[in-house]
């Protein structure tokens, strides 16, 4: 068996995943904090003010990474849910459900910062703009996944039902992505392109890249921490969990 495939196979074991999550969660959070600190400092004190929006544009460095993460996390949740439904892999059920709270938090941040940014630019806190409306629908989908998972007592059946909702809901992602192209709206068009030339000045891009990477690390840490906690709850009563608890209790 290919070593990488074997490693992924072994990672599906609850004790192995617990050790992996315990080891890497702190490092993910540490990397996120460092990158967030550097990115925010650059965004607030190094990058020049925008020639049209002035200093109000600086909220972009929180709004845009959060918006990207709100969609990325939902897509990843649906991906894990699909694997769990097809191959009945319990760890993927756990990972899919662990995505939802963090993804919902990023979506709330996106909507809040968008409203704060929109007030001086549009003259209103909220408009039923296609981008804003579809992002709000995304939040409701996250809440639906979390609510459905919490409403069913059997954890595996709950994860499968909530995962199915995530898979169906993933259809909203391309609508969010292309809403500013398909419809005329108040929301500005795409200014940052991974492939091709961005309309942002080069001096403004580095802090954004740092913030995007930082949110990825923060999500990874949150995902591992939440999945580890859910994994331990599901495995409560197993010998390896009892040994782990005894080891922790004996530690000075």
N, C-alpha and C positions, 0 to 999 in steps of 0.2 A: 504494500500500500504506500502511496505517496506520503512522505513525511508531513506535508502540510495538511493533507486530507486526514491523516491519522490524528494530528493535533486537534483539528476541529472536532473530530469524532470524540476524542477524549474530553474536550472542553464541554461536551454535552452532559458529562457526568456531574451530578449536583455537587459532590465534594470538590472535584477539580475546578468547577466554575467558582465555587466559594473562595477557594484559594486565589484564583486568578483575579476575581473582583476585589478581594481584600488587598491584594498587592498593588493593583494599578489605580484604584479609585483615588487615593491621595495624590498620586503623581498627576493625574488628569486635572484635579482641582488646582494643584499648585501651578501647573502650566497655564491654566485658564486665568488665574489671578495675576500672574506676571504679565501675560500678554494683554489682559484687560487694562492693567495699570499703565503700561507703555502706550497702548492704543488710545486710551482716554486722554493721557497727557499730551500726546501729539495732536489729537483732535481738538483739544481745548486751547492749547497754548502755542502750537507750532504752525498748524495749518492756517493760512490767511482767510479772512472773511470772504464770503461769496460776493461777487460784484453786484448781484441783484438782491439776494436774500439777506445779506449781512451775516451776523453771527447766528441768526436763527437756524441756518442750514446745518449747524453742528449736530443737531439732534439726529441727523442722517446716520451718524456713526453708531447709534443705538437702534434706530428704526430699521435700517436696511438689513443688518445682520440678523435681527430678530425676525424680520419678515422672511428672509431666506430660510432660517432655521424652522419657522413654523411650517413651511411646506416640506422641507427636507425630512423633518422628524415624522410627519404624517406619512410620507412615502415610505420611509424605513419601517414604520409600524405596520403598514399594509404588507410590506415585503416579508417581514417576520411572520405576520399572521398567515400569509399564503403558504409559507413553508410549514408552519405548524399544522394547518388544515390538511395539506397534501401528505406530509410524511409523519405527522403525529409526534413531532419533536417537542417535548415539554419545555425545554429551555427557550425555544423560539416563542412559545406562548407567553412565558414569563417576560422575555425581552420586549415583545410587542406591547404588552400591557404596561410595562415600565416606561415606555416611550410617551404615553399619553399625558401624564401630569406635566412633564417638562415641555412638551410640545404645546400644551394649552397655555402654559405660562409665557412662552415666547409669543404666542398669538395675542394674548392680552397686552403684552408690552408693545407689540406692533400696532394694535388698535389705539392704545393710549398715546403713544408717541406720535402716531399719525394724526390724531385729533389735536394734540398740542402744536404740532407743526402746521396743521391746516388752518388753525385759528388766525395767525397773522397773514398767511398766504391766501386763504380763501375767504376770510371774514366770518367763518363759522366753525364750530367744533365738530360738526358731523354733517355729511351729505350722503345721500343714498347713491353714491358713486359706485360703478361696477366693481372696482378693486376693493373698496371698503366693504361693500355688501358681501362679496364672495369671501373675504377674509373673516367676516363675522360668521358666515355659514360654516367656515372651517372651525371656528371656535365651538360652535354648537355641535359639530361632529365629534370633536375631542371630548366635549362634555358628555355626549351620548355614549361614546366608547367607555368612558370612565363610569358613567352611571349604570350601564348595562353590565359591566364587569362586577360592579359592587352589588347588583340586585340579585344575582344568582349565587346560591350557596356553594354549589359544587364548582371548585376553582377551574377545572379543566373545561367543563361545559360553559362556564362564564367566559373564559378566554376565547373559546371557539365562537360563541355568539358575538362577542364584542369584536373579535378579529374579522368576522364576516362583514360587520358594519364598516370597519376600517377599509376593507378591500373594496367595498361598493363606493365608499366615500372618496376614494382616491381620484375618482373622476373629476372632482372639483379642482384639482391642482392645475391642470392645463388651462382651465377657465380663469383662475386667478392669474396665472402667468401671462396670458395673452389678452386679458380684459382691456388693457389700455390700448391694444392694437385693434381689437374687434369693435370697440365702442368708443364714441367721443365722450370724454369725461373730464372732470376737474383734475384728476390725478395726472401728474406729469408722466411723460413717456419714459422708456428705458434710457437711462443715462450711463449705465455701467454694463459693459459687455465683456464676458470671459474671452470670447473669440471676436476679434474686431476692435475697432477704435472706440474708446469711451469718450463721452462728451465732457467728463470731468477733467480738470487740470491734473497733471501727473503728481503735483505736490500734495494733492488731496487723497490720493489712492492708497498710499502706504498705511495710514492709520486704519482705513477701512479693511484692508487685508488682515491686519493684526486683529481687529475686532471680530472678523469672520472666523479666523482660526481659533481665537479665544472662545467664542461661543460653541465651536465644535468640541473643544476640550471640556468645557463646562458640561455640555450635554453628555459626553462620554462618561464623565465622573458621575453625573446624576443617574444615568442609565445603569451603570454598574452597581451603584449603591442601592437603587430601588430594586433592581433585579435580584441582588444578593439577599435583601430583606425578604422579598417574596419567596425566593428559593428556600430560605431557612424556615419560613412559616409553613410551606408545603411539606418540607422534610422533617418537621418537628416530630420527635418520637423515634427517629432513626438513630442507630448507634453512632454514626459519625457526628451528628449534631450534638448528641449527649457528650461525646468526647471533647468536642470543640468548646461546649459550655463549661465543662469541667476544667479544661486548660485555661480558659479565660478567667474562671473563678479562682484558680490557683495562682494566677499571675500576680506579682506584688503590685 
